[in-house]
Amino acid sequence: MEVITIESKAYQNLMERLDIIEAFIRQSSVRHPHEQTDRWVSSTEAAEILGVSQRTLQRMRSRNDIAYSLVGNSCRYRLAEIRRVIESNQVPTEQHTLDQISHTYRVRTGNNRKTE
């Protein structure tokens, strides 16, 4: 490992610049929190995010399970819509199911201590 030394004043100047950059990034994310969810993605990206094939994505469109827009000859999906589909198809689990999974894991790994 190489050690680099700098003057205290240069270090302070560097830290001030980093603080300015950090403040800018934080302010940008507060100003535009919805920007990432409003992004449009292609069918290939949507299928990858959902973990389905392109054909399954086509079926989802046909059944109106997912909203999309046609741009030219290609389908586009909002990231917010993809997130909605994932959340609406989430299967809730009950605590006893989670306890059973935890117990099975502990038995298989040889860790018989109960975790909280």
Secondary structure, 3 states (H helix, E strand, C coil): CCCCCCCHHHHHHHHHHHHHHHHHHHHHHHHCCCCCCCCEEEHHHHHHHHCCCHHHHHHHHHCCCCCCEEECCEEEEEHHHHHHHHHHCCCCCCHHHHHHHHHHHHHHHCCCCCCC
